[in-house]
Amino acid sequence: MAQTAAGVARDMQLEIWSDVVCPWCAIGKRRFEAALARFAHRDEVTVRWRSFELDPSAPAERTVDNVEHLAAKYGMSRGEAEAAQARVADAAAAEGWTFDLGRSRGGNTVDAHRLLHLAAEHGVQDAVKERFFAGYFEQGERIGDPATLVRLAADAGLDADEARAVLAGDRYRDDVRADEEQARAYGITGVPFFVVDRRYGVSGAQPADVLLEVLDKAWADAHPQPVLTPAGGRGEVCDDGSCAV
């Protein structure tokens, strides 16, 4: 574990900025999980999902499917948009997802992020994040619909009545905005974005090997190996100019 200023051991802090309608965020989640499974100190890592809205002005549900929205946004034909979606689905399949992007319709995600803050308080944030990803990308769930969000969150272990009460008011809205303000302070413009101990940043759904390398580096830097000198003092060493070779 890393040390606080008072010398108290603490876990490595891993924060991931993402959106629940970001396909590369779902892919990045799988790659991070693969890296973490291989990390020697995985039991000493605390993971926190942070809020990032790709389109804060989005309506609760778009009137067109994601293929049509992608085509309009980037000036593509529908066929070109379908081909682009297929490439993303293939990348997702390689990580164990079964995307059905033709069924998905985007929507505003602020309420999903609010429930993820509630889930963090109850220790089920990762499970709720997983359920939102699966619901949206694999099952075509309406990610901006409060009733749908409550049902999905309850599937992952949140109390449905508490989730419903949160969405009926403004609770956690300021927390979502605070995450997004921190993202701006870091210069984050795209997601997923991984931050380790608020010292190391990794942009994008990097391969598991890259993410593991960052975890190892951050751990080593936070846990420098002490140099021990025996009670009798320094022993013989070779240093510059002292030994013939």
C-alpha positions, 0 to 999 in steps of 0.5 A, a space after each residue: 500500500 501507499 502511505 499517507 502524509 501521516 504514514 498510514 498505509 492506504 490502497 492505490 487509488 484508481 479513478 476512471 472517467 467514462 460515460 455509460 454510452 461510450 463503447 470504448 469505455 465498456 471495452 476499456 473496462 474489460 481490458 482494465 479488468 484483465 490488467 488488474 487480474 494480473 497485477 500482483 497487488 490487485 487486492 490493494 487497489 480501490 477503483 472509483 468510476 467518475 462521471 463524464 457526459 459525452 453529450 450533456 445536452 442530449 435528450 432523454 432519448 434520441 428519436 433516431 437509432 445510433 446508426 442514424 445519429 452517427 451518420 448525421 453527426 459525421 456526414 456518413 452514409 448509413 452504410 458507412 455508419 453501420 460499417 463503423 459500428 461493426 468495427 466497434 462491435 468486433 473490438 467489443 466481442 474480442 473483450 467478451 461483450 456482445 454489442 447490439 448497436 442497432 438496437 441502442 438509442 442514445 440519451 442523456 446520461 446524467 441520471 445514470 451517473 447520479 445513480 453510480 454515485 449512489 452505488 459507490 456509497 453502497 459498495 456496488 458501483 462496479 456492478 451497476 456500471 457493468 449492468 448499465 453497459 450491458 443494458 445499453 450496448 447488449 440489450 438496447 435499454 433506454 439509458 435516459 429513462 428513469 424507470 429503466 435505470 432504476 430497474 437496471 440498478 436494482 438488478 445490480 444490487 441497489 435498493 430500487 426505492 432509494 434509486 427512485 428517490 434519488 432520481 426524483 430529486 437533484 441528489 448527486 447532481 453536484 457530484 456529477 458536475 464536480 467529476 466533470 470539473 475535475 476532468 476539465 482540470 486534468 485536460 480530459 477531453 475523451 474517455 475512457 481516461 484512467 488516473 492512478 493515485 492522481 499522478 499518472 494518466 492513461 487516455 483511451 481503451 489501452 491494451 491490458 499490457 499497457 494498463 498493467 505496465 502503468 499499474 506496476 510503474 505507479 506501485 513501484 514509484 509509491 513503494 521505493 525499495 529501501 537501501 539497508 546499510 549493515 551496522 558495520 558500515 559500508 562494505 567494499 564496492 566498485 565505483 567510478 575509477 576505483 576498480 580495474 576492469 
